């Protein structure tokens, strides 16, 4: 497993942490920091993969972690009634 994949997996972990913090009633600043860190890892792993070579597993791991991060954000917005159904 290369560094880009580790960064991608950390984004998935941060998505879970974001949901747990939201459910625990963490302050908005903490949630924003967690979300910003999560999205920054997307750019970092892309930069690492482009500059240091990617592996075939990265073509699966990165999109999965992107979807998990989007799902976490969407679930929070849904709970806040910010997304109409």
Helices and strands as residue ranges (DSSP letters): H 3-23, H 28-52, H 58-79
